[in-house]
Amino acid sequence: MIYTQSSAQIELNTKIDSLIKTSIQNKNFPGAQLYVKIKDSIIINKSYGFHTYDSLIAVKNTHLYDLASLTKVLASTFSIMRLYDDGQLDLNEKLSFYLKELERSNKKNTTLYESLSHTSGWIPYISHQNFIKKRNGKIKKSIIRDVKSKRFSTQINEELFLKNTHLKKVFKRIKNSKVSSKNNYNYSGLFFFYVPSLINKISGLKFDRFFNEKILKDKNITLLFNPTKNFNKEFIVPTEYDSIFRQTLVHGFVHDEAASFMGGISGNAGLFGNAESIGVLLADLEPGSSAFKLSTINRFTSYAYENTPIRRGLGFDKPYPKKEYGTYPNENLSTKTYGHTGFTGTMFWVDPEKQLSIVFLTNRVYPTRLNESFYDDNVRVKLIDILTKKIILNENTN
């Protein structure tokens, strides 16, 4: 059902357009996509600005953004939910039960529940790209080459290929990393590097194939890894000019360095897509959806630890449970809200109480991640403010 425009809708569009136009002028990002659904009506499905600040390619609804950490939810968590829903996975089981390589590590007692709720005590991240450079900053040719071969076939971008055996060192580094006390919230992406292996060992399917066959099914949407295999670059929004590692514009290949070492297919990052496709997929979490049991949806999107300051579900981010802890992501959203954000400037939030879904995609890291005006200007908060106040006004006038 498509929302019919009214004076209220026109006023809303004017406010949204003004916010995003100002954000582009302030160089928070060069372009964006916004998808908003209230109840069963899509009230906004629109693109803004350009791929880059040179204004050569206008953003269209079909164009693809690097979704960054939204991958953790849309690909990884959705896949784990599918296995859980089918009775193939126990959330309270130790991760080492499924992944034998962790049996003799300091992570042997970590459960899936702890991993998904970011209470495992694992460190947040490892900058694996720092281990493949010499002291003078140049890349070690023993690890990365500029010509593809049988030994160097893991593609990082058009010009760089990782040694096939190096991924073992990446996982050894993760396996040997420190673990602090459990049950305290500490956001960590390290578990999600194991998700492709976890999905494969339980289902027998490779991660990307499982995602396509069990999650996307027959949906006519575009969410995929390694988009350059299916799309020309003019349909893909570039992310950042990487002056530290790749020494080139990251365009069509995953922005996250560690995910690039996995050939762009990781549970941590690597998914590309557009706002409308995400919005359609999120409908699988609505009550009455046949995709998952309601009990599964509630288990993953509810607070993992009730009556604590931990604002996490299982895989999903959530608002602070009490305002005394904070008002992230916006004070107007209910505690039933769930979603996630991504480093490249992406986000989605769903508020079941308000029957509101928001998907907002940008490439705020273009041309550099050092520009943090996106955060300084509180673009996401302002956007949610406009949308939630519309709902509040409608509730008060009905």
PELIN-V72297 format. One record per residue. N is the residue number from 1. RES is the residue in one letter. PHI is phi in radians with two decimals (* if undefined). OMEGA is omega in whole degrees, 0 to 359 (999 if undefined). D_LAST is the distance of its C-alpha to the last C-alpha in Angstrom with 2 decimals. Layout:
n: (N:N)
res: (RES:RES)
phi: (PHI:PHI)
omega: (OMEGA:OMEGA)
d_last: (D_LAST:D_LAST)
//
This chain:
n: (1:2:3:4:5:6:7:8:9:10:11:12:13:14:15:16:17:18:19:20:21:22:23:24:25:26:27:28:29:30:31:32:33:34:35:36:37:38:39:40:41:42:43:44:45:46:47:48:49:50:51:52:53:54:55:56:57:58:59:60:61:62:63:64:65:66:67:68:69:70:71:72:73:74:75:76:77:78:79:80:81:82:83:84:85:86:87:88:89:90:91:92:93:94:95:96:97:98:99:100:101:102:103:104:105:106:107:108:109:110:111:112:113:114:115:116:117:118:119:120:121:122:123:124:125:126:127:128:129:130:131:132:133:134:135:136:137:138:139:140:141:142:143:144:145:146:147:148:149:150:151:152:153:154:155:156:157:158:159:160:161:162:163:164:165:166:167:168:169:170:171:172:173:174:175:176:177:178:179:180:181:182:183:184:185:186:187:188:189:190:191:192:193:194:195:196:197:198:199:200:201:202:203:204:205:206:207:208:209:210:211:212:213:214:215:216:217:218:219:220:221:222:223:224:225:226:227:228:229:230:231:232:233:234:235:236:237:238:239:240:241:242:243:244:245:246:247:248:249:250:251:252:253:254:255:256:257:258:259:260:261:262:263:264:265:266:267:268:269:270:271:272:273:274:275:276:277:278:279:280:281:282:283:284:285:286:287:288:289:290:291:292:293:294:295:296:297:298:299:300:301:302:303:304:305:306:307:308:309:310:311:312:313:314:315:316:317:318:319:320:321:322:323:324:325:326:327:328:329:330:331:332:333:334:335:336:337:338:339:340:341:342:343:344:345:346:347:348:349:350:351:352:353:354:355:356:357:358:359:360:361:362:363:364:365:366:367:368:369:370:371:372:373:374:375:376:377:378:379:380:381:382:383:384:385:386:387:388:389:390:391:392:393:394:395:396:397:398)
res: (M:I:Y:T:Q:S:S:A:Q:I:E:L:N:T:K:I:D:S:L:I:K:T:S:I:Q:N:K:N:F:P:G:A:Q:L:Y:V:K:I:K:D:S:I:I:I:N:K:S:Y:G:F:H:T:Y:D:S:L:I:A:V:K:N:T:H:L:Y:D:L:A:S:L:T:K:V:L:A:S:T:F:S:I:M:R:L:Y:D:D:G:Q:L:D:L:N:E:K:L:S:F:Y:L:K:E:L:E:R:S:N:K:K:N:T:T:L:Y:E:S:L:S:H:T:S:G:W:I:P:Y:I:S:H:Q:N:F:I:K:K:R:N:G:K:I:K:K:S:I:I:R:D:V:K:S:K:R:F:S:T:Q:I:N:E:E:L:F:L:K:N:T:H:L:K:K:V:F:K:R:I:K:N:S:K:V:S:S:K:N:N:Y:N:Y:S:G:L:F:F:F:Y:V:P:S:L:I:N:K:I:S:G:L:K:F:D:R:F:F:N:E:K:I:L:K:D:K:N:I:T:L:L:F:N:P:T:K:N:F:N:K:E:F:I:V:P:T:E:Y:D:S:I:F:R:Q:T:L:V:H:G:F:V:H:D:E:A:A:S:F:M:G:G:I:S:G:N:A:G:L:F:G:N:A:E:S:I:G:V:L:L:A:D:L:E:P:G:S:S:A:F:K:L:S:T:I:N:R:F:T:S:Y:A:Y:E:N:T:P:I:R:R:G:L:G:F:D:K:P:Y:P:K:K:E:Y:G:T:Y:P:N:E:N:L:S:T:K:T:Y:G:H:T:G:F:T:G:T:M:F:W:V:D:P:E:K:Q:L:S:I:V:F:L:T:N:R:V:Y:P:T:R:L:N:E:S:F:Y:D:D:N:V:R:V:K:L:I:D:I:L:T:K:K:I:I:L:N:E:N:T:N)
phi: (*:-1.71:-1.19:-1.44:-1.20:-2.25:-1.10:-1.15:-1.16:-1.10:-1.10:-1.07:-1.04:-1.10:-1.17:-1.13:-1.05:-1.13:-1.07:-1.27:-1.08:-1.12:-1.10:-1.18:-1.10:-1.43:1.04:-1.23:-2.97:-1.44:-2.85:-2.81:-2.22:-2.37:-2.22:-2.31:-2.21:-2.10:1.00:-1.86:-1.97:-1.46:-1.64:-2.48:-2.58:-2.51:-2.01:-2.38:1.18:-2.31:-1.07:-2.41:-1.29:-1.40:1.03:-1.53:-2.12:-1.28:-1.25:-2.06:-1.07:-1.51:-1.27:-1.95:-1.90:-1.26:-1.46:0.91:-1.27:-1.09:-1.01:-1.01:-1.68:-1.13:-1.75:-1.23:-1.15:-1.03:-1.18:-1.15:-1.04:-1.08:-1.15:-1.12:-1.07:-1.55:1.31:-1.74:-2.59:-1.90:-1.14:-1.59:-1.35:-1.19:-1.04:-1.18:-1.14:-1.59:-2.04:-1.09:-1.15:-1.69:-1.06:-1.88:-2.10:-1.30:-1.88:-1.12:-1.76:-1.19:-1.64:-1.09:-1.06:-1.14:-1.13:-1.26:-1.67:1.02:-2.14:-1.45:1.50:-1.23:-1.16:-1.11:-2.86:-2.18:-1.46:-1.06:-1.13:-1.26:-1.57:-1.89:-1.96:-1.35:-1.09:-1.45:1.63:-1.40:-1.30:-1.26:-1.22:-1.30:-2.00:-2.27:-2.10:-1.73:-2.30:-1.26:-2.60:-1.10:-1.48:-2.16:-2.12:-1.41:-1.43:-1.66:-2.72:-1.10:-2.07:-2.18:-2.35:-1.47:-1.10:-1.00:-1.41:-1.20:-1.08:-1.09:-1.22:-1.07:-1.27:-1.14:-1.13:-1.13:-1.03:-1.57:-1.20:-1.21:-2.23:-1.71:-1.13:-1.38:1.21:-1.85:-1.24:-2.60:-0.99:-2.39:-1.64:-1.15:-0.99:-1.20:-1.22:-1.52:-1.04:-0.97:-1.19:-1.07:-1.10:-1.13:-1.21:-1.48:-1.70:1.45:-1.90:-1.14:-0.94:-1.16:-1.22:-1.03:-1.05:-1.18:-1.51:-1.81:-1.88:-1.29:0.87:-1.76:-1.20:-1.58:-2.31:-2.07:-2.41:-2.77:-1.66:0.83:-1.14:-1.17:-1.33:-2.14:-2.31:-1.25:-1.14:-1.17:-1.68:-2.05:-1.40:-1.22:-1.81:-2.24:-1.43:-1.49:-1.63:-1.78:-1.98:-1.50:0.99:-2.83:-1.26:-1.47:-2.55:1.57:-2.09:-1.01:-1.29:-1.09:-1.11:-1.13:-1.15:-1.16:-1.22:-1.71:1.25:1.49:-2.01:-2.37:-1.46:-1.53:-2.85:2.26:-1.37:-2.05:-3.12:-2.08:-1.09:-1.11:-1.09:-1.13:-1.03:-1.14:-1.13:-1.10:-1.11:-1.13:-1.72:-1.39:-0.98:1.65:-1.21:-1.60:-1.24:-2.37:-1.15:-1.05:-1.12:-1.20:-1.04:-1.13:-1.09:-1.46:-1.67:-1.50:-1.07:-1.17:-2.32:-1.14:1.03:-2.36:-1.31:-1.24:-1.69:-2.35:-1.64:-1.82:1.54:-1.61:-1.48:-2.52:-1.23:-1.06:-1.17:-2.35:-1.13:-1.16:-1.49:2.57:-2.08:-1.14:-1.50:-2.91:-1.18:-1.51:-1.55:-1.39:-1.27:-1.43:-1.11:-2.52:3.05:-2.98:-2.18:-2.28:-1.04:-1.31:1.92:-2.00:-2.89:-2.50:-2.43:-2.14:-2.01:-1.06:-1.15:-1.61:0.93:-2.08:-2.21:-2.21:-2.19:-2.33:-2.07:-2.47:-2.01:-1.13:-1.45:-1.50:-1.51:-2.58:-1.21:-1.21:-1.39:-1.95:-1.11:-0.98:-1.40:-1.04:-1.54:0.90:-1.05:-1.10:-1.08:-1.11:-1.11:-1.13:-0.96:-1.06:-1.24:-1.29:-1.19:-1.10:-1.15:-1.06:-1.12:-1.13:-1.14:-1.36:-1.74:-1.63)
omega: (180:184:176:185:176:178:179:179:179:178:178:180:180:180:179:180:180:179:185:177:178:180:178:178:179:180:170:177:180:181:184:170:179:177:181:178:175:187:181:184:173:185:176:171:196:176:185:171:188:177:182:184:177:173:181:183:178:178:175:183:182:183:189:175:169:187:177:187:171:175:181:180:190:179:186:184:177:180:178:176:179:179:178:181:180:178:183:187:180:183:181:178:177:179:181:175:180:183:187:181:180:185:182:180:177:179:186:183:178:178:175:180:179:181:183:181:179:177:184:184:178:179:186:190:174:179:185:181:180:182:181:180:175:179:180:176:181:182:179:181:177:182:182:178:178:176:180:177:179:182:181:187:177:187:177:170:183:190:184:181:184:175:187:184:185:181:177:179:178:181:175:178:178:182:184:181:185:175:178:183:180:173:170:182:176:185:180:177:189:179:187:173:179:185:177:178:179:180:181:183:180:187:185:180:173:187:183:178:177:180:180:187:185:181:181:177:183:180:179:182:182:172:187:173:176:187:182:177:183:185:170:185:179:177:184:181:179:180:188:167:184:181:184:187:187:177:179:176:177:188:179:176:185:181:182:186:182:178:178:178:177:179:177:179:183:175:182:181:177:181:175:178:176:187:181:180:178:179:178:180:181:177:176:182:180:175:182:177:179:184:181:172:179:179:178:179:181:182:185:185:175:178:178:180:181:175:174:178:184:184:180:165:175:185:183:170:180:174:171:183:178:182:178:177:183:183:178:355:178:185:181:179:182:180:176:182:174:180:177:175:180:186:184:179:182:175:163:174:177:176:181:181:179:183:184:173:180:172:184:183:175:168:186:180:178:357:182:177:181:177:182:180:176:179:182:182:176:185:182:180:181:179:180:177:183:185:182:178:175:181:180:179:179:181:183:183:181:999)
d_last: (20.59:20.44:17.29:17.51:17.54:15.30:15.76:13.45:15.63:18.71:17.97:17.52:20.75:22.51:21.91:22.96:25.93:27.01:27.04:29.04:31.31:32.14:32.79:35.20:36.90:37.32:38.90:36.51:36.92:38.13:35.34:32.36:30.10:26.37:24.38:20.69:18.75:15.12:14.84:17.29:16.98:19.63:18.15:21.43:24.96:27.24:30.60:31.86:35.32:38.57:40.47:42.57:42.92:45.56:42.81:44.83:42.38:38.70:36.34:34.95:32.44:35.42:37.39:38.07:37.70:39.66:37.04:39.27:38.07:35.15:38.13:38.30:35.01:34.71:38.38:39.82:37.11:35.85:39.51:40.11:37.02:38.53:41.82:40.25:38.14:41.40:43.27:45.60:44.85:44.75:42.67:44.95:48.08:50.09:49.78:53.58:53.51:52.13:53.79:57.40:58.13:56.27:58.35:60.85:58.52:56.74:53.57:54.95:52.75:49.43:46.91:44.33:41.65:43.03:43.31:39.73:38.37:40.74:42.56:45.89:47.65:48.52:48.84:46.06:48.01:51.52:52.44:54.77:55.50:57.51:60.03:61.03:62.22:65.65:66.31:66.49:62.97:64.07:62.91:65.44:66.85:67.68:63.94:62.38:64.09:63.22:64.60:63.31:65.87:66.17:66.11:63.43:60.81:57.48:55.81:54.07:53.79:55.97:58.87:58.74:59.60:59.68:62.57:61.59:62.86:61.06:57.85:59.83:60.36:56.65:55.86:58.85:57.47:54.10:55.93:58.11:55.42:54.88:52.55:51.31:49.99:47.32:43.94:43.20:40.65:42.52:40.98:43.66:43.80:47.24:46.27:44.44:47.77:48.88:45.95:47.67:50.71:48.67:46.89:50.23:52.11:49.65:48.76:51.88:49.85:49.75:46.51:45.45:46.39:44.49:41.38:41.79:42.62:40.54:37.39:36.99:38.54:37.80:34.87:35.35:34.70:36.99:37.57:41.24:44.10:46.78:45.03:48.19:49.64:47.08:45.88:47.59:46.83:45.08:42.14:42.18:41.00:43.76:43.18:45.86:49.40:51.15:54.02:54.89:55.42:55.12:56.06:53.92:50.41:48.52:47.13:46.37:47.73:45.95:45.63:46.17:49.93:50.35:48.36:50.64:53.57:52.08:52.17:48.47:47.40:46.27:43.60:43.09:42.41:43.35:40.39:39.36:36.31:33.42:29.74:28.68:31.24:30.02:26.42:27.72:29.86:27.11:25.40:28.37:26.84:23.59:23.50:25.05:27.24:30.87:32.34:32.50:32.28:29.17:31.65:33.10:29.83:28.99:32.59:32.61:29.16:29.22:31.22:34.91:35.81:33.35:33.57:35.42:34.73:35.31:32.27:33.38:32.64:35.34:35.67:32.13:31.30:28.54:27.07:29.09:28.24:28.21:27.55:31.04:32.42:30.50:27.18:28.26:26.77:23.74:22.39:18.74:19.64:19.82:23.28:22.76:23.02:26.25:28.03:31.13:32.64:35.87:38.69:38.72:35.21:33.01:30.02:27.29:24.56:22.36:19.63:19.06:16.51:14.23:15.73:17.12:20.67:22.58:26.16:28.01:31.71:34.26:38.00:37.92:41.52:42.91:45.56:45.96:44.21:45.61:42.89:40.12:38.13:35.27:35.00:36.00:33.14:30.55:29.21:27.45:25.74:24.59:23.27:21.22:19.99:18.62:16.93:15.44:14.19:12.27:10.57:10.14:8.69:6.11:5.43:5.72:3.82:0.00)
//
